[in-house]
Amino acid sequence: MYGRKVKGINRSTFIIDEKGKIVHAYRGVKVKGHIQEILDALNA
């Protein structure tokens, strides 16, 4: 961006258990294929 530092979109997903504790945090994720990764983690 013409020598300027910019911050783009930063996507994150968090898996939270029944007690409200963060079980897993995914940071800087890409949309493609991410939902399957989350579903696999939830089913494990």
DAFENGI-V436753 format. One record per pair of residues at least 24 apart in sequence whose C-alpha atoms are under 7 Angstrom apart, sorted by the first residue. I is the first residue (numbers start at 0). J is the second residue. If there is no record, write none. Layout:
[[I,J] [I,J]]
This chain:
none
